[in-house]
Amino acid sequence: DDDDETKMMKLMGFSGFETTKNQHVPGTDVSGASVKKALKYRQYMNRRGGFNR
């Protein structure tokens, strides 16, 4: 006779219903994103310092 909580843990594959706040969880650092940063072009002609600085 399993209680409802134990049945739910078996059904979902959990080992328990503890919190993970302020704890390291293994396997959560396998993400990444390829972020394309917009290029910033600088003016090199018609500026106060001239072409050959």
PDB file with SEQRES, HELIX, SHEET and CRYST1 records, atoms N, CA, C and O in Angstrom:
SEQRES   1 A   53  ASP ASP ASP ASP GLU THR LYS MET MET LYS LEU MET GLY          
SEQRES   2 A   53  PHE SER GLY PHE GLU THR THR LYS ASN GLN HIS VAL PRO          
SEQRES   3 A   53  GLY THR ASP VAL SER GLY ALA SER VAL LYS LYS ALA LEU          
SEQRES   4 A   53  LYS TYR ARG GLN TYR MET ASN ARG ARG GLY GLY PHE ASN          
SEQRES   5 A   53  ARG                                                          
HELIX    1 AA1 ASP A    4  MET A   12  1                                   9    
CRYST1    1.000    1.000    1.000  90.00  90.00  90.00 P 1           1          
ATOM      1  N   ASP A   1       0.830  -1.196   0.000  1.00  0.00           N  
ATOM      2  CA  ASP A   1       0.000   0.000   0.000  1.00  0.00           C  
ATOM      3  C   ASP A   1       0.871   1.255   0.000  1.00  0.00           C  
ATOM      4  O   ASP A   1       1.302   1.722   1.054  1.00  0.00           O  
ATOM      5  N   ASP A   2       1.122   1.789  -1.182  1.00  0.00           N  
ATOM      6  CA  ASP A   2       1.866   3.042  -1.285  1.00  0.00           C  
ATOM      7  C   ASP A   2       0.903   4.214  -1.135  1.00  0.00           C  
ATOM      8  O   ASP A   2      -0.232   4.173  -1.610  1.00  0.00           O  
ATOM      9  N   ASP A   3       1.379   5.251  -0.469  1.00  0.00           N  
ATOM     10  CA  ASP A   3       0.542   6.439  -0.372  1.00  0.00           C  
ATOM     11  C   ASP A   3       0.613   7.212  -1.689  1.00  0.00           C  
ATOM     12  O   ASP A   3       1.380   6.859  -2.584  1.00  0.00           O  
ATOM     13  N   ASP A   4      -0.184   8.259  -1.795  1.00  0.00           N  
ATOM     14  CA  ASP A   4      -0.281   9.002  -3.054  1.00  0.00           C  
ATOM     15  C   ASP A   4       1.045   9.651  -3.450  1.00  0.00           C  
ATOM     16  O   ASP A   4       1.386   9.702  -4.631  1.00  0.00           O  
ATOM     17  N   GLU A   5       1.788  10.146  -2.462  1.00  0.00           N  
ATOM     18  CA  GLU A   5       3.063  10.809  -2.767  1.00  0.00           C  
ATOM     19  C   GLU A   5       4.071   9.823  -3.343  1.00  0.00           C  
ATOM     20  O   GLU A   5       4.784  10.154  -4.291  1.00  0.00           O  
ATOM     21  N   THR A   6       4.141   8.624  -2.787  1.00  0.00           N  
ATOM     22  CA  THR A   6       5.066   7.610  -3.285  1.00  0.00           C  
ATOM     23  C   THR A   6       4.661   7.145  -4.681  1.00  0.00           C  
ATOM     24  O   THR A   6       5.521   6.922  -5.533  1.00  0.00           O  
ATOM     25  N   LYS A   7       3.370   6.999  -4.918  1.00  0.00           N  
ATOM     26  CA  LYS A   7       2.895   6.621  -6.254  1.00  0.00           C  
ATOM     27  C   LYS A   7       3.263   7.692  -7.283  1.00  0.00           C  
ATOM     28  O   LYS A   7       3.672   7.384  -8.403  1.00  0.00           O  
ATOM     29  N   MET A   8       3.109   8.953  -6.880  1.00  0.00           N  
ATOM     30  CA  MET A   8       3.428  10.048  -7.793  1.00  0.00           C  
ATOM     31  C   MET A   8       4.926  10.078  -8.101  1.00  0.00           C  
ATOM     32  O   MET A   8       5.318  10.320  -9.242  1.00  0.00           O  
ATOM     33  N   MET A   9       5.770   9.831  -7.082  1.00  0.00           N  
ATOM     34  CA  MET A   9       7.219   9.812  -7.307  1.00  0.00           C  
ATOM     35  C   MET A   9       7.607   8.670  -8.239  1.00  0.00           C  
ATOM     36  O   MET A   9       8.461   8.852  -9.106  1.00  0.00           O  
ATOM     37  N   LYS A  10       7.002   7.509  -8.080  1.00  0.00           N  
ATOM     38  CA  LYS A  10       7.303   6.374  -8.965  1.00  0.00           C  
ATOM     39  C   LYS A  10       6.841   6.659 -10.385  1.00  0.00           C  
ATOM     40  O   LYS A  10       7.525   6.318 -11.350  1.00  0.00           O  
ATOM     41  N   LEU A  11       5.681   7.284 -10.508  1.00  0.00           N  
ATOM     42  CA  LEU A  11       5.124   7.583 -11.822  1.00  0.00           C  
ATOM     43  C   LEU A  11       5.999   8.583 -12.583  1.00  0.00           C  
ATOM     44  O   LEU A  11       6.219   8.430 -13.785  1.00  0.00           O  
ATOM     45  N   MET A  12       6.493   9.600 -11.888  1.00  0.00           N  
ATOM     46  CA  MET A  12       7.272  10.653 -12.540  1.00  0.00           C  
ATOM     47  C   MET A  12       8.770  10.382 -12.534  1.00  0.00           C  
ATOM     48  O   MET A  12       9.512  11.076 -13.230  1.00  0.00           O  
ATOM     49  N   GLY A  13       9.230   9.418 -11.789  1.00  0.00           N  
ATOM     50  CA  GLY A  13      10.646   9.091 -11.761  1.00  0.00           C  
ATOM     51  C   GLY A  13      11.462   9.962 -10.832  1.00  0.00           C  
ATOM     52  O   GLY A  13      12.677  10.064 -10.996  1.00  0.00           O  
ATOM     53  N   PHE A  14      10.827  10.590  -9.866  1.00  0.00           N  
ATOM     54  CA  PHE A  14      11.541  11.429  -8.903  1.00  0.00           C  
ATOM     55  C   PHE A  14      12.091  10.578  -7.783  1.00  0.00           C  
ATOM     56  O   PHE A  14      11.579   9.496  -7.496  1.00  0.00           O  
ATOM     57  N   SER A  15      13.151  11.084  -7.146  1.00  0.00           N  
ATOM     58  CA  SER A  15      13.656  10.422  -5.943  1.00  0.00           C  
ATOM     59  C   SER A  15      13.078  11.073  -4.699  1.00  0.00           C  
ATOM     60  O   SER A  15      13.131  10.501  -3.610  1.00  0.00           O  
ATOM     61  N   GLY A  16      12.530  12.261  -4.859  1.00  0.00           N  
ATOM     62  CA  GLY A  16      11.922  12.945  -3.726  1.00  0.00           C  
ATOM     63  C   GLY A  16      11.409  14.304  -4.141  1.00  0.00           C  
ATOM     64  O   GLY A  16      11.648  14.752  -5.263  1.00  0.00           O  
ATOM     65  N   PHE A  17      10.716  14.949  -3.254  1.00  0.00           N  
ATOM     66  CA  PHE A  17      10.147  16.263  -3.537  1.00  0.00           C  
ATOM     67  C   PHE A  17      10.877  17.354  -2.759  1.00  0.00           C  
ATOM     68  O   PHE A  17      10.243  18.280  -2.255  1.00  0.00           O  
ATOM     69  N   GLU A  18      12.210  17.254  -2.655  1.00  0.00           N  
ATOM     70  CA  GLU A  18      12.976  18.265  -1.943  1.00  0.00           C  
ATOM     71  C   GLU A  18      13.217  19.457  -2.866  1.00  0.00           C  
ATOM     72  O   GLU A  18      13.132  19.339  -4.089  1.00  0.00           O  
ATOM     73  N   THR A  19      13.512  20.580  -2.276  1.00  0.00           N  
ATOM     74  CA  THR A  19      13.801  21.777  -3.051  1.00  0.00           C  
ATOM     75  C   THR A  19      15.267  21.792  -3.484  1.00  0.00           C  
ATOM     76  O   THR A  19      16.115  21.183  -2.832  1.00  0.00           O  
ATOM     77  N   THR A  20      15.562  22.483  -4.574  1.00  0.00           N  
ATOM     78  CA  THR A  20      16.936  22.613  -5.055  1.00  0.00           C  
ATOM     79  C   THR A  20      17.402  24.058  -4.959  1.00  0.00           C  
ATOM     80  O   THR A  20      18.364  24.442  -5.625  1.00  0.00           O  
ATOM     81  N   LYS A  21      16.734  24.865  -4.140  1.00  0.00           N  
ATOM     82  CA  LYS A  21      17.105  26.265  -3.997  1.00  0.00           C  
ATOM     83  C   LYS A  21      18.482  26.371  -3.345  1.00  0.00           C  
ATOM     84  O   LYS A  21      18.750  25.732  -2.327  1.00  0.00           O  
ATOM     85  N   ASN A  22      19.360  27.194  -3.951  1.00  0.00           N  
ATOM     86  CA  ASN A  22      20.738  27.418  -3.489  1.00  0.00           C  
ATOM     87  C   ASN A  22      21.566  26.137  -3.481  1.00  0.00           C  
ATOM     88  O   ASN A  22      22.482  26.006  -2.668  1.00  0.00           O  
ATOM     89  N   GLN A  23      21.267  25.200  -4.359  1.00  0.00           N  
ATOM     90  CA  GLN A  23      22.036  23.964  -4.467  1.00  0.00           C  
ATOM     91  C   GLN A  23      22.457  23.773  -5.916  1.00  0.00           C  
ATOM     92  O   GLN A  23      21.769  24.216  -6.836  1.00  0.00           O  
ATOM     93  N   HIS A  24      23.603  23.106  -6.113  1.00  0.00           N  
ATOM     94  CA  HIS A  24      24.056  22.792  -7.467  1.00  0.00           C  
ATOM     95  C   HIS A  24      23.353  21.529  -7.943  1.00  0.00           C  
ATOM     96  O   HIS A  24      23.369  20.503  -7.263  1.00  0.00           O  
ATOM     97  N   VAL A  25      22.737  21.612  -9.113  1.00  0.00           N  
ATOM     98  CA  VAL A  25      22.057  20.464  -9.694  1.00  0.00           C  
ATOM     99  C   VAL A  25      22.898  19.979 -10.860  1.00  0.00           C  
ATOM    100  O   VAL A  25      23.088  20.729 -11.818  1.00  0.00           O  
ATOM    101  N   PRO A  26      23.414  18.748 -10.818  1.00  0.00           N  
ATOM    102  CA  PRO A  26      24.257  18.255 -11.914  1.00  0.00           C  
ATOM    103  C   PRO A  26      23.463  18.113 -13.207  1.00  0.00           C  
ATOM    104  O   PRO A  26      22.306  17.694 -13.201  1.00  0.00           O  
ATOM    105  N   GLY A  27      24.105  18.469 -14.312  1.00  0.00           N  
ATOM    106  CA  GLY A  27      23.473  18.308 -15.609  1.00  0.00           C  
ATOM    107  C   GLY A  27      22.679  19.509 -16.067  1.00  0.00           C  
ATOM    108  O   GLY A  27      22.000  19.426 -17.091  1.00  0.00           O  
ATOM    109  N   THR A  28      22.731  20.627 -15.353  1.00  0.00           N  
ATOM    110  CA  THR A  28      21.968  21.795 -15.787  1.00  0.00           C  
ATOM    111  C   THR A  28      22.820  22.810 -16.530  1.00  0.00           C  
ATOM    112  O   THR A  28      22.298  23.824 -16.993  1.00  0.00           O  
ATOM    113  N   ASP A  29      24.133  22.560 -16.659  1.00  0.00           N  
ATOM    114  CA  ASP A  29      25.002  23.532 -17.309  1.00  0.00           C  
ATOM    115  C   ASP A  29      25.384  23.101 -18.723  1.00  0.00           C  
ATOM    116  O   ASP A  29      26.501  23.370 -19.165  1.00  0.00           O  
ATOM    117  N   VAL A  30      24.493  22.450 -19.426  1.00  0.00           N  
ATOM    118  CA  VAL A  30      24.787  21.956 -20.764  1.00  0.00           C  
ATOM    119  C   VAL A  30      24.038  22.765 -21.821  1.00  0.00           C  
ATOM    120  O   VAL A  30      23.671  22.238 -22.871  1.00  0.00           O  
ATOM    121  N   SER A  31      23.816  24.039 -21.540  1.00  0.00           N  
ATOM    122  CA  SER A  31      23.106  24.865 -22.501  1.00  0.00           C  
ATOM    123  C   SER A  31      24.045  25.929 -23.050  1.00  0.00           C  
ATOM    124  O   SER A  31      25.090  26.214 -22.465  1.00  0.00           O  
ATOM    125  N   GLY A  32      23.670  26.497 -24.152  1.00  0.00           N  
ATOM    126  CA  GLY A  32      24.468  27.552 -24.747  1.00  0.00           C  
ATOM    127  C   GLY A  32      23.666  28.255 -25.820  1.00  0.00           C  
ATOM    128  O   GLY A  32      22.674  27.723 -26.319  1.00  0.00           O  
ATOM    129  N   ALA A  33      24.095  29.436 -26.167  1.00  0.00           N  
ATOM    130  CA  ALA A  33      23.406  30.196 -27.197  1.00  0.00           C  
ATOM    131  C   ALA A  33      24.441  30.872 -28.077  1.00  0.00           C  
ATOM    132  O   ALA A  33      25.452  31.379 -27.591  1.00  0.00           O  
ATOM    133  N   SER A  34      24.183  30.874 -29.358  1.00  0.00           N  
ATOM    134  CA  SER A  34      25.044  31.566 -30.303  1.00  0.00           C  
ATOM    135  C   SER A  34      24.444  32.942 -30.547  1.00  0.00           C  
ATOM    136  O   SER A  34      23.477  33.087 -31.294  1.00  0.00           O  
ATOM    137  N   VAL A  35      25.027  33.948 -29.912  1.00  0.00           N  
ATOM    138  CA  VAL A  35      24.488  35.301 -30.004  1.00  0.00           C  
ATOM    139  C   VAL A  35      25.323  36.093 -30.996  1.00  0.00           C  
ATOM    140  O   VAL A  35      26.532  36.237 -30.818  1.00  0.00           O  
ATOM    141  N   LYS A  36      24.686  36.606 -32.037  1.00  0.00           N  
ATOM    142  CA  LYS A  36      25.364  37.429 -33.032  1.00  0.00           C  
ATOM    143  C   LYS A  36      25.280  38.881 -32.584  1.00  0.00           C  
ATOM    144  O   LYS A  36      24.195  39.458 -32.508  1.00  0.00           O  
ATOM    145  N   LYS A  37      26.438  39.465 -32.289  1.00  0.00           N  
ATOM    146  CA  LYS A  37      26.472  40.852 -31.852  1.00  0.00           C  
ATOM    147  C   LYS A  37      26.593  41.754 -33.073  1.00  0.00           C  
ATOM    148  O   LYS A  37      27.413  41.510 -33.958  1.00  0.00           O  
ATOM    149  N   ALA A  38      25.776  42.785 -33.112  1.00  0.00           N  
ATOM    150  CA  ALA A  38      25.802  43.706 -34.245  1.00  0.00           C  
ATOM    151  C   ALA A  38      27.122  44.465 -34.269  1.00  0.00           C  
ATOM    152  O   ALA A  38      27.605  44.915 -33.230  1.00  0.00           O  
ATOM    153  N   LEU A  39      27.703  44.607 -35.459  1.00  0.00           N  
ATOM    154  CA  LEU A  39      28.966  45.314 -35.603  1.00  0.00           C  
ATOM    155  C   LEU A  39      28.736  46.817 -35.494  1.00  0.00           C  
ATOM    156  O   LEU A  39      27.749  47.349 -36.003  1.00  0.00           O  
ATOM    157  N   LYS A  40      29.666  47.488 -34.823  1.00  0.00           N  
ATOM    158  CA  LYS A  40      29.603  48.942 -34.729  1.00  0.00           C  
ATOM    159  C   LYS A  40      30.719  49.500 -35.598  1.00  0.00           C  
ATOM    160  O   LYS A  40      31.899  49.278 -35.327  1.00  0.00           O  
ATOM    161  N   TYR A  41      30.339  50.227 -36.646  1.00  0.00           N  
ATOM    162  CA  TYR A  41      31.319  50.805 -37.556  1.00  0.00           C  
ATOM    163  C   TYR A  41      31.680  52.204 -37.078  1.00  0.00           C  
ATOM    164  O   TYR A  41      30.830  52.949 -36.590  1.00  0.00           O  
ATOM    165  N   ARG A  42      32.963  52.548 -37.228  1.00  0.00           N  
ATOM    166  CA  ARG A  42      33.439  53.855 -36.796  1.00  0.00           C  
ATOM    167  C   ARG A  42      33.730  54.723 -38.008  1.00  0.00           C  
ATOM    168  O   ARG A  42      34.224  54.249 -39.031  1.00  0.00           O  
ATOM    169  N   GLN A  43      33.414  55.996 -37.872  1.00  0.00           N  
ATOM    170  CA  GLN A  43      33.692  56.941 -38.943  1.00  0.00           C  
ATOM    171  C   GLN A  43      35.186  57.235 -38.967  1.00  0.00           C  
ATOM    172  O   GLN A  43      35.768  57.577 -37.937  1.00  0.00           O  
ATOM    173  N   TYR A  44      35.811  57.104 -40.133  1.00  0.00           N  
ATOM    174  CA  TYR A  44      37.246  57.349 -40.227  1.00  0.00           C  
ATOM    175  C   TYR A  44      37.571  58.493 -41.179  1.00  0.00           C  
ATOM    176  O   TYR A  44      38.711  58.957 -41.206  1.00  0.00           O  
ATOM    177  N   MET A  45      36.612  58.951 -41.951  1.00  0.00           N  
ATOM    178  CA  MET A  45      36.838  60.117 -42.805  1.00  0.00           C  
ATOM    179  C   MET A  45      35.895  61.236 -42.360  1.00  0.00           C  
ATOM    180  O   MET A  45      34.883  60.987 -41.705  1.00  0.00           O  
ATOM    181  N   ASN A  46      36.242  62.460 -42.725  1.00  0.00           N  
ATOM    182  CA  ASN A  46      35.453  63.652 -42.388  1.00  0.00           C  
ATOM    183  C   ASN A  46      35.254  63.780 -40.885  1.00  0.00           C  
ATOM    184  O   ASN A  46      34.153  64.057 -40.410  1.00  0.00           O  
ATOM    185  N   ARG A  47      36.325  63.577 -40.158  1.00  0.00           N  
ATOM    186  CA  ARG A  47      36.239  63.750 -38.713  1.00  0.00           C  
ATOM    187  C   ARG A  47      37.268  64.786 -38.275  1.00  0.00           C  
ATOM    188  O   ARG A  47      38.144  65.165 -39.053  1.00  0.00           O  
ATOM    189  N   ARG A  48      37.162  65.233 -37.060  1.00  0.00           N  
ATOM    190  CA  ARG A  48      37.965  66.340 -36.548  1.00  0.00           C  
ATOM    191  C   ARG A  48      39.456  66.035 -36.599  1.00  0.00           C  
ATOM    192  O   ARG A  48      40.252  66.924 -36.901  1.00  0.00           O  
ATOM    193  N   GLY A  49      39.844  64.822 -36.315  1.00  0.00           N  
ATOM    194  CA  GLY A  49      41.258  64.483 -36.291  1.00  0.00           C  
ATOM    195  C   GLY A  49      41.872  64.277 -37.658  1.00  0.00           C  
ATOM    196  O   GLY A  49      43.096  64.246 -37.783  1.00  0.00           O  
ATOM    197  N   GLY A  50      41.060  64.138 -38.675  1.00  0.00           N  
ATOM    198  CA  GLY A  50      41.570  63.930 -40.018  1.00  0.00           C  
ATOM    199  C   GLY A  50      41.674  62.451 -40.360  1.00  0.00           C  
ATOM    200  O   GLY A  50      41.348  61.587 -39.546  1.00  0.00           O  
ATOM    201  N   PHE A  51      42.134  62.172 -41.582  1.00  0.00           N  
ATOM    202  CA  PHE A  51      42.211  60.789 -42.046  1.00  0.00           C  
ATOM    203  C   PHE A  51      43.382  60.060 -41.410  1.00  0.00           C  
ATOM    204  O   PHE A  51      43.230  58.933 -40.936  1.00  0.00           O  
ATOM    205  N   ASN A  52      44.574  60.708 -41.396  1.00  0.00           N  
ATOM    206  CA  ASN A  52      45.749  60.105 -40.774  1.00  0.00           C  
ATOM    207  C   ASN A  52      45.906  60.652 -39.364  1.00  0.00           C  
ATOM    208  O   ASN A  52      46.448  61.741 -39.175  1.00  0.00           O  
ATOM    209  N   ARG A  53      45.457  59.937 -38.421  1.00  0.00           N  
ATOM    210  CA  ARG A  53      45.614  60.390 -37.030  1.00  0.00           C  
ATOM    211  C   ARG A  53      46.996  60.044 -36.547  1.00  0.00           C  
ATOM    212  O   ARG A  53      47.341  60.335 -35.402  1.00  0.00           O  
TER     213      ARG A  53                                                      
END                                                                             
